[in-house]
Amino acid sequence: MNFPYNLSSVAVERSSAGPILQVEMSMRSETDAILPSANQLMALIMESRCMPEIESDVEMAIREALANAVLHGNLRDPRKEVRISCRVQPGRGISIVVRDEGQGFDPTTVPNPTAIENVLSLSGRGIHLMKALMDEVYFERGGTAVHMSKRVRQIDSLIGGRENVATR
């Protein structure tokens, strides 16, 4: 079977808080590669059981970041790749970096999708959505790399113990 992604490495480190998962992968700059690549990464994240209560938030942010890299960064050029790095740390959270080979952009020039003149626009909500779903989102390398993270915080549960809950 020919997969639209390449799972470069999956490493698990042992720590006192539990296993730390590090994933490196790349995918073709084609729209039909977005969903299988996001699904593969999410399967590994879900298997880590680090943040089950917010996996849907992380999944949506990953899909948006991959779509932006393919459509806006690499302009669907199949000769270019999107690279994904992911680190899952029990008790701490998850960090994801998505890099494209495009020309980059200035994130400060992206129109606010909630502004009245943009509400009916058919695009332009991806970055806004990523920022709403994740605790931290920032761009580097002239806009060709997006860094996203979601932290876990400790709260007292109703039965007096402690449990991990991702921040919202």
mmCIF file of the C-alpha atoms, coordinates in Angstrom:
data_MODEL
# 
_entry.id   MODEL 
# 
loop_
_atom_site.group_PDB 
_atom_site.id 
_atom_site.type_symbol 
_atom_site.label_atom_id 
_atom_site.label_alt_id 
_atom_site.label_comp_id 
_atom_site.label_asym_id 
_atom_site.label_entity_id 
_atom_site.label_seq_id 
_atom_site.pdbx_PDB_ins_code 
_atom_site.Cartn_x 
_atom_site.Cartn_y 
_atom_site.Cartn_z 
_atom_site.occupancy 
_atom_site.B_iso_or_equiv 
_atom_site.pdbx_formal_charge 
_atom_site.auth_seq_id 
_atom_site.auth_comp_id 
_atom_site.auth_asym_id 
_atom_site.auth_atom_id 
_atom_site.pdbx_PDB_model_num 
ATOM 1   C CA . MET A 1 1   ? 0.000   0.000  0.000  1.00 0.00 ? 1   MET A CA 1 
ATOM 2   C CA . ASN A 1 2   ? 1.301   3.463  -0.903 1.00 0.00 ? 2   ASN A CA 1 
ATOM 3   C CA . PHE A 1 3   ? 0.786   5.834  2.041  1.00 0.00 ? 3   PHE A CA 1 
ATOM 4   C CA . PRO A 1 4   ? 0.684   9.628  1.479  1.00 0.00 ? 4   PRO A CA 1 
ATOM 5   C CA . TYR A 1 5   ? 2.947   10.101 4.501  1.00 0.00 ? 5   TYR A CA 1 
ATOM 6   C CA . ASN A 1 6   ? 6.301   8.850  5.716  1.00 0.00 ? 6   ASN A CA 1 
ATOM 7   C CA . LEU A 1 7   ? 6.588   8.006  9.394  1.00 0.00 ? 7   LEU A CA 1 
ATOM 8   C CA . SER A 1 8   ? 10.280  8.854  9.825  1.00 0.00 ? 8   SER A CA 1 
ATOM 9   C CA . SER A 1 9   ? 10.606  7.955  13.487 1.00 0.00 ? 9   SER A CA 1 
ATOM 10  C CA . VAL A 1 10  ? 8.598   7.088  16.550 1.00 0.00 ? 10  VAL A CA 1 
ATOM 11  C CA . ALA A 1 11  ? 10.601  7.128  19.766 1.00 0.00 ? 11  ALA A CA 1 
ATOM 12  C CA . VAL A 1 12  ? 9.513   6.489  23.314 1.00 0.00 ? 12  VAL A CA 1 
ATOM 13  C CA . GLU A 1 13  ? 11.621  7.738  26.206 1.00 0.00 ? 13  GLU A CA 1 
ATOM 14  C CA . ARG A 1 14  ? 11.021  6.619  29.754 1.00 0.00 ? 14  ARG A CA 1 
ATOM 15  C CA . SER A 1 15  ? 10.534  9.255  32.441 1.00 0.00 ? 15  SER A CA 1 
ATOM 16  C CA . SER A 1 16  ? 9.208   9.290  35.995 1.00 0.00 ? 16  SER A CA 1 
ATOM 17  C CA . ALA A 1 17  ? 5.931   10.807 34.727 1.00 0.00 ? 17  ALA A CA 1 
ATOM 18  C CA . GLY A 1 18  ? 5.522   8.089  32.103 1.00 0.00 ? 18  GLY A CA 1 
ATOM 19  C CA . PRO A 1 19  ? 6.659   7.467  28.543 1.00 0.00 ? 19  PRO A CA 1 
ATOM 20  C CA . ILE A 1 20  ? 7.456   10.489 26.361 1.00 0.00 ? 20  ILE A CA 1 
ATOM 21  C CA . LEU A 1 21  ? 6.426   10.007 22.739 1.00 0.00 ? 21  LEU A CA 1 
ATOM 22  C CA . GLN A 1 22  ? 8.398   11.737 19.963 1.00 0.00 ? 22  GLN A CA 1 
ATOM 23  C CA . VAL A 1 23  ? 7.093   11.423 16.378 1.00 0.00 ? 23  VAL A CA 1 
ATOM 24  C CA . GLU A 1 24  ? 8.709   12.710 13.172 1.00 0.00 ? 24  GLU A CA 1 
ATOM 25  C CA . MET A 1 25  ? 6.840   12.362 9.899  1.00 0.00 ? 25  MET A CA 1 
ATOM 26  C CA . SER A 1 26  ? 6.432   13.972 6.503  1.00 0.00 ? 26  SER A CA 1 
ATOM 27  C CA . MET A 1 27  ? 3.651   14.024 3.958  1.00 0.00 ? 27  MET A CA 1 
ATOM 28  C CA . ARG A 1 28  ? 3.121   14.905 0.322  1.00 0.00 ? 28  ARG A CA 1 
ATOM 29  C CA . SER A 1 29  ? 1.715   18.347 -0.438 1.00 0.00 ? 29  SER A CA 1 
ATOM 30  C CA . GLU A 1 30  ? -1.567  16.970 -1.720 1.00 0.00 ? 30  GLU A CA 1 
ATOM 31  C CA . THR A 1 31  ? -5.005  17.527 -0.234 1.00 0.00 ? 31  THR A CA 1 
ATOM 32  C CA . ASP A 1 32  ? -5.721  13.783 -0.166 1.00 0.00 ? 32  ASP A CA 1 
ATOM 33  C CA . ALA A 1 33  ? -2.717  13.313 2.163  1.00 0.00 ? 33  ALA A CA 1 
ATOM 34  C CA . ILE A 1 34  ? -4.082  15.589 4.907  1.00 0.00 ? 34  ILE A CA 1 
ATOM 35  C CA . LEU A 1 35  ? -6.650  13.262 6.468  1.00 0.00 ? 35  LEU A CA 1 
ATOM 36  C CA . PRO A 1 36  ? -4.568  10.034 6.474  1.00 0.00 ? 36  PRO A CA 1 
ATOM 37  C CA . SER A 1 37  ? -1.544  11.909 7.857  1.00 0.00 ? 37  SER A CA 1 
ATOM 38  C CA . ALA A 1 38  ? -3.603  13.553 10.608 1.00 0.00 ? 38  ALA A CA 1 
ATOM 39  C CA . ASN A 1 39  ? -5.256  10.207 11.405 1.00 0.00 ? 39  ASN A CA 1 
ATOM 40  C CA . GLN A 1 40  ? -1.898  8.419  11.693 1.00 0.00 ? 40  GLN A CA 1 
ATOM 41  C CA . LEU A 1 41  ? -0.518  11.090 14.012 1.00 0.00 ? 41  LEU A CA 1 
ATOM 42  C CA . MET A 1 42  ? -3.697  11.088 16.110 1.00 0.00 ? 42  MET A CA 1 
ATOM 43  C CA . ALA A 1 43  ? -3.578  7.283  16.443 1.00 0.00 ? 43  ALA A CA 1 
ATOM 44  C CA . LEU A 1 44  ? -0.120  7.588  17.998 1.00 0.00 ? 44  LEU A CA 1 
ATOM 45  C CA . ILE A 1 45  ? -1.218  10.475 20.243 1.00 0.00 ? 45  ILE A CA 1 
ATOM 46  C CA . MET A 1 46  ? -4.327  8.595  21.403 1.00 0.00 ? 46  MET A CA 1 
ATOM 47  C CA . GLU A 1 47  ? -2.264  5.507  22.127 1.00 0.00 ? 47  GLU A CA 1 
ATOM 48  C CA . SER A 1 48  ? -0.138  7.576  24.533 1.00 0.00 ? 48  SER A CA 1 
ATOM 49  C CA . ARG A 1 49  ? -3.270  8.342  26.612 1.00 0.00 ? 49  ARG A CA 1 
ATOM 50  C CA . CYS A 1 50  ? -1.674  11.609 27.691 1.00 0.00 ? 50  CYS A CA 1 
ATOM 51  C CA . MET A 1 51  ? -4.627  13.923 27.104 1.00 0.00 ? 51  MET A CA 1 
ATOM 52  C CA . PRO A 1 52  ? -7.772  11.954 26.258 1.00 0.00 ? 52  PRO A CA 1 
ATOM 53  C CA . GLU A 1 53  ? -10.132 14.754 27.246 1.00 0.00 ? 53  GLU A CA 1 
ATOM 54  C CA . ILE A 1 54  ? -8.897  17.143 24.539 1.00 0.00 ? 54  ILE A CA 1 
ATOM 55  C CA . GLU A 1 55  ? -7.834  14.866 21.709 1.00 0.00 ? 55  GLU A CA 1 
ATOM 56  C CA . SER A 1 56  ? -10.537 16.315 19.463 1.00 0.00 ? 56  SER A CA 1 
ATOM 57  C CA . ASP A 1 57  ? -9.119  19.837 19.943 1.00 0.00 ? 57  ASP A CA 1 
ATOM 58  C CA . VAL A 1 58  ? -5.615  18.637 19.076 1.00 0.00 ? 58  VAL A CA 1 
ATOM 59  C CA . GLU A 1 59  ? -6.905  16.702 16.061 1.00 0.00 ? 59  GLU A CA 1 
ATOM 60  C CA . MET A 1 60  ? -8.722  19.717 14.627 1.00 0.00 ? 60  MET A CA 1 
ATOM 61  C CA . ALA A 1 61  ? -5.672  21.961 15.133 1.00 0.00 ? 61  ALA A CA 1 
ATOM 62  C CA . ILE A 1 62  ? -3.439  19.387 13.404 1.00 0.00 ? 62  ILE A CA 1 
ATOM 63  C CA . ARG A 1 63  ? -5.817  19.132 10.433 1.00 0.00 ? 63  ARG A CA 1 
ATOM 64  C CA . GLU A 1 64  ? -5.939  22.921 10.090 1.00 0.00 ? 64  GLU A CA 1 
ATOM 65  C CA . ALA A 1 65  ? -2.143  23.239 10.286 1.00 0.00 ? 65  ALA A CA 1 
ATOM 66  C CA . LEU A 1 66  ? -1.649  20.502 7.669  1.00 0.00 ? 66  LEU A CA 1 
ATOM 67  C CA . ALA A 1 67  ? -4.266  22.041 5.373  1.00 0.00 ? 67  ALA A CA 1 
ATOM 68  C CA . ASN A 1 68  ? -2.626  25.460 5.658  1.00 0.00 ? 68  ASN A CA 1 
ATOM 69  C CA . ALA A 1 69  ? 0.803   23.972 4.895  1.00 0.00 ? 69  ALA A CA 1 
ATOM 70  C CA . VAL A 1 70  ? -0.455  22.079 1.825  1.00 0.00 ? 70  VAL A CA 1 
ATOM 71  C CA . LEU A 1 71  ? -2.837  24.704 0.400  1.00 0.00 ? 71  LEU A CA 1 
ATOM 72  C CA . HIS A 1 72  ? -1.231  28.032 1.343  1.00 0.00 ? 72  HIS A CA 1 
ATOM 73  C CA . GLY A 1 73  ? 2.390   27.137 2.091  1.00 0.00 ? 73  GLY A CA 1 
ATOM 74  C CA . ASN A 1 74  ? 3.330   24.602 -0.572 1.00 0.00 ? 74  ASN A CA 1 
ATOM 75  C CA . LEU A 1 75  ? 0.507   25.564 -2.942 1.00 0.00 ? 75  LEU A CA 1 
ATOM 76  C CA . ARG A 1 76  ? -0.327  21.858 -3.479 1.00 0.00 ? 76  ARG A CA 1 
ATOM 77  C CA . ASP A 1 77  ? 3.044   21.322 -5.162 1.00 0.00 ? 77  ASP A CA 1 
ATOM 78  C CA . PRO A 1 78  ? 3.537   17.509 -5.023 1.00 0.00 ? 78  PRO A CA 1 
ATOM 79  C CA . ARG A 1 79  ? 7.318   17.979 -5.241 1.00 0.00 ? 79  ARG A CA 1 
ATOM 80  C CA . LYS A 1 80  ? 7.245   19.670 -1.829 1.00 0.00 ? 80  LYS A CA 1 
ATOM 81  C CA . GLU A 1 81  ? 6.756   18.076 1.565  1.00 0.00 ? 81  GLU A CA 1 
ATOM 82  C CA . VAL A 1 82  ? 5.162   19.024 4.853  1.00 0.00 ? 82  VAL A CA 1 
ATOM 83  C CA . ARG A 1 83  ? 7.137   17.936 7.914  1.00 0.00 ? 83  ARG A CA 1 
ATOM 84  C CA . ILE A 1 84  ? 5.505   17.241 11.264 1.00 0.00 ? 84  ILE A CA 1 
ATOM 85  C CA . SER A 1 85  ? 7.165   16.883 14.668 1.00 0.00 ? 85  SER A CA 1 
ATOM 86  C CA . CYS A 1 86  ? 5.151   15.929 17.727 1.00 0.00 ? 86  CYS A CA 1 
ATOM 87  C CA . ARG A 1 87  ? 6.163   15.446 21.370 1.00 0.00 ? 87  ARG A CA 1 
ATOM 88  C CA . VAL A 1 88  ? 3.709   14.071 23.936 1.00 0.00 ? 88  VAL A CA 1 
ATOM 89  C CA . GLN A 1 89  ? 4.703   14.285 27.601 1.00 0.00 ? 89  GLN A CA 1 
ATOM 90  C CA . PRO A 1 90  ? 2.470   12.759 30.277 1.00 0.00 ? 90  PRO A CA 1 
ATOM 91  C CA . GLY A 1 91  ? 1.504   15.293 32.907 1.00 0.00 ? 91  GLY A CA 1 
ATOM 92  C CA . ARG A 1 92  ? 2.863   18.166 30.796 1.00 0.00 ? 92  ARG A CA 1 
ATOM 93  C CA . GLY A 1 93  ? 1.095   18.159 27.430 1.00 0.00 ? 93  GLY A CA 1 
ATOM 94  C CA . ILE A 1 94  ? 1.734   18.062 23.725 1.00 0.00 ? 94  ILE A CA 1 
ATOM 95  C CA . SER A 1 95  ? 3.754   20.163 21.307 1.00 0.00 ? 95  SER A CA 1 
ATOM 96  C CA . ILE A 1 96  ? 3.481   20.003 17.522 1.00 0.00 ? 96  ILE A CA 1 
ATOM 97  C CA . VAL A 1 97  ? 5.474   21.718 14.786 1.00 0.00 ? 97  VAL A CA 1 
ATOM 98  C CA . VAL A 1 98  ? 4.296   21.723 11.158 1.00 0.00 ? 98  VAL A CA 1 
ATOM 99  C CA . ARG A 1 99  ? 6.773   22.991 8.530  1.00 0.00 ? 99  ARG A CA 1 
ATOM 100 C CA . ASP A 1 100 ? 6.191   23.656 4.846  1.00 0.00 ? 100 ASP A CA 1 
ATOM 101 C CA . GLU A 1 101 ? 8.548   24.526 1.990  1.00 0.00 ? 101 GLU A CA 1 
ATOM 102 C CA . GLY A 1 102 ? 6.615   27.577 0.848  1.00 0.00 ? 102 GLY A CA 1 
ATOM 103 C CA . GLN A 1 103 ? 7.491   31.260 0.681  1.00 0.00 ? 103 GLN A CA 1 
ATOM 104 C CA . GLY A 1 104 ? 6.079   31.992 4.128  1.00 0.00 ? 104 GLY A CA 1 
ATOM 105 C CA . PHE A 1 105 ? 3.788   34.815 5.196  1.00 0.00 ? 105 PHE A CA 1 
ATOM 106 C CA . ASP A 1 106 ? 3.397   37.501 7.819  1.00 0.00 ? 106 ASP A CA 1 
ATOM 107 C CA . PRO A 1 107 ? 0.852   36.202 10.368 1.00 0.00 ? 107 PRO A CA 1 
ATOM 108 C CA . THR A 1 108 ? 0.069   39.759 11.482 1.00 0.00 ? 108 THR A CA 1 
ATOM 109 C CA . THR A 1 109 ? -1.476  40.470 8.062  1.00 0.00 ? 109 THR A CA 1 
ATOM 110 C CA . VAL A 1 110 ? -4.044  37.654 8.267  1.00 0.00 ? 110 VAL A CA 1 
ATOM 111 C CA . PRO A 1 111 ? -7.515  39.231 8.459  1.00 0.00 ? 111 PRO A CA 1 
ATOM 112 C CA . ASN A 1 112 ? -9.617  38.618 11.568 1.00 0.00 ? 112 ASN A CA 1 
ATOM 113 C CA . PRO A 1 113 ? -12.274 36.067 10.510 1.00 0.00 ? 113 PRO A CA 1 
ATOM 114 C CA . THR A 1 114 ? -14.688 37.396 13.143 1.00 0.00 ? 114 THR A CA 1 
ATOM 115 C CA . ALA A 1 115 ? -14.651 40.934 11.719 1.00 0.00 ? 115 ALA A CA 1 
ATOM 116 C CA . ILE A 1 116 ? -17.990 41.793 10.092 1.00 0.00 ? 116 ILE A CA 1 
ATOM 117 C CA . GLU A 1 117 ? -16.441 42.164 6.623  1.00 0.00 ? 117 GLU A CA 1 
ATOM 118 C CA . ASN A 1 118 ? -14.938 38.638 6.845  1.00 0.00 ? 118 ASN A CA 1 
ATOM 119 C CA . VAL A 1 119 ? -17.777 36.662 8.429  1.00 0.00 ? 119 VAL A CA 1 
ATOM 120 C CA . LEU A 1 120 ? -19.138 35.412 5.102  1.00 0.00 ? 120 LEU A CA 1 
ATOM 121 C CA . SER A 1 121 ? -15.706 34.571 3.675  1.00 0.00 ? 121 SER A CA 1 
ATOM 122 C CA . LEU A 1 122 ? -15.314 30.930 2.650  1.00 0.00 ? 122 LEU A CA 1 
ATOM 123 C CA . SER A 1 123 ? -11.743 30.720 4.008  1.00 0.00 ? 123 SER A CA 1 
ATOM 124 C CA . GLY A 1 124 ? -9.436  32.350 6.513  1.00 0.00 ? 124 GLY A CA 1 
ATOM 125 C CA . ARG A 1 125 ? -10.449 30.674 9.762  1.00 0.00 ? 125 ARG A CA 1 
ATOM 126 C CA . GLY A 1 126 ? -7.663  28.086 10.178 1.00 0.00 ? 126 GLY A CA 1 
ATOM 127 C CA . ILE A 1 127 ? -5.200  30.145 12.228 1.00 0.00 ? 127 ILE A CA 1 
ATOM 128 C CA . HIS A 1 128 ? -8.022  31.571 14.343 1.00 0.00 ? 128 HIS A CA 1 
ATOM 129 C CA . LEU A 1 129 ? -9.297  28.056 15.015 1.00 0.00 ? 129 LEU A CA 1 
ATOM 130 C CA . MET A 1 130 ? -5.827  26.711 15.904 1.00 0.00 ? 130 MET A CA 1 
ATOM 131 C CA . LYS A 1 131 ? -5.362  29.569 18.382 1.00 0.00 ? 131 LYS A CA 1 
ATOM 132 C CA . ALA A 1 132 ? -8.777  28.902 19.938 1.00 0.00 ? 132 ALA A CA 1 
ATOM 133 C CA . LEU A 1 133 ? -8.114  25.157 20.350 1.00 0.00 ? 133 LEU A CA 1 
ATOM 134 C CA . MET A 1 134 ? -4.498  25.189 21.532 1.00 0.00 ? 134 MET A CA 1 
ATOM 135 C CA . ASP A 1 135 ? -2.835  27.009 24.453 1.00 0.00 ? 135 ASP A CA 1 
ATOM 136 C CA . GLU A 1 136 ? -0.032  28.415 22.336 1.00 0.00 ? 136 GLU A CA 1 
ATOM 137 C CA . VAL A 1 137 ? 0.333   28.978 18.588 1.00 0.00 ? 137 VAL A CA 1 
ATOM 138 C CA . TYR A 1 138 ? 3.180   30.904 17.009 1.00 0.00 ? 138 TYR A CA 1 
ATOM 139 C CA . PHE A 1 139 ? 4.984   31.052 13.682 1.00 0.00 ? 139 PHE A CA 1 
ATOM 140 C CA . GLU A 1 140 ? 8.693   30.920 12.850 1.00 0.00 ? 140 GLU A CA 1 
ATOM 141 C CA . ARG A 1 141 ? 10.891  30.748 9.745  1.00 0.00 ? 141 ARG A CA 1 
ATOM 142 C CA . GLY A 1 142 ? 8.981   33.563 8.055  1.00 0.00 ? 142 GLY A CA 1 
ATOM 143 C CA . GLY A 1 143 ? 5.665   31.809 8.554  1.00 0.00 ? 143 GLY A CA 1 
ATOM 144 C CA . THR A 1 144 ? 6.731   28.425 7.158  1.00 0.00 ? 144 THR A CA 1 
ATOM 145 C CA . ALA A 1 145 ? 6.649   26.740 10.577 1.00 0.00 ? 145 ALA A CA 1 
ATOM 146 C CA . VAL A 1 146 ? 3.738   26.751 13.010 1.00 0.00 ? 146 VAL A CA 1 
ATOM 147 C CA . HIS A 1 147 ? 4.326   25.700 16.617 1.00 0.00 ? 147 HIS A CA 1 
ATOM 148 C CA . MET A 1 148 ? 1.316   24.588 18.652 1.00 0.00 ? 148 MET A CA 1 
ATOM 149 C CA . SER A 1 149 ? 1.095   23.347 22.212 1.00 0.00 ? 149 SER A CA 1 
ATOM 150 C CA . LYS A 1 150 ? -1.530  22.233 24.684 1.00 0.00 ? 150 LYS A CA 1 
ATOM 151 C CA . ARG A 1 151 ? -0.634  21.919 28.367 1.00 0.00 ? 151 ARG A CA 1 
ATOM 152 C CA . VAL A 1 152 ? -2.027  19.638 31.035 1.00 0.00 ? 152 VAL A CA 1 
ATOM 153 C CA . ARG A 1 153 ? -2.741  21.118 34.436 1.00 0.00 ? 153 ARG A CA 1 
ATOM 154 C CA . GLN A 1 154 ? -3.371  19.337 37.698 1.00 0.00 ? 154 GLN A CA 1 
ATOM 155 C CA . ILE A 1 155 ? -6.753  19.862 39.383 1.00 0.00 ? 155 ILE A CA 1 
ATOM 156 C CA . ASP A 1 156 ? -8.388  18.362 42.440 1.00 0.00 ? 156 ASP A CA 1 
ATOM 157 C CA . SER A 1 157 ? -11.008 15.873 41.406 1.00 0.00 ? 157 SER A CA 1 
ATOM 158 C CA . LEU A 1 158 ? -14.350 15.642 43.160 1.00 0.00 ? 158 LEU A CA 1 
ATOM 159 C CA . ILE A 1 159 ? -13.254 12.507 45.006 1.00 0.00 ? 159 ILE A CA 1 
ATOM 160 C CA . GLY A 1 160 ? -10.200 14.161 46.532 1.00 0.00 ? 160 GLY A CA 1 
ATOM 161 C CA . GLY A 1 161 ? -7.523  12.752 44.216 1.00 0.00 ? 161 GLY A CA 1 
ATOM 162 C CA . ARG A 1 162 ? -5.633  14.543 41.479 1.00 0.00 ? 162 ARG A CA 1 
ATOM 163 C CA . GLU A 1 163 ? -6.142  14.106 37.771 1.00 0.00 ? 163 GLU A CA 1 
ATOM 164 C CA . ASN A 1 164 ? -4.731  15.563 34.590 1.00 0.00 ? 164 ASN A CA 1 
ATOM 165 C CA . VAL A 1 165 ? -6.956  17.903 32.655 1.00 0.00 ? 165 VAL A CA 1 
ATOM 166 C CA . ALA A 1 166 ? -5.907  19.838 29.604 1.00 0.00 ? 166 ALA A CA 1 
ATOM 167 C CA . THR A 1 167 ? -6.340  23.568 29.787 1.00 0.00 ? 167 THR A CA 1 
ATOM 168 C CA . ARG A 1 168 ? -9.118  25.121 27.758 1.00 0.00 ? 168 ARG A CA 1 
# 
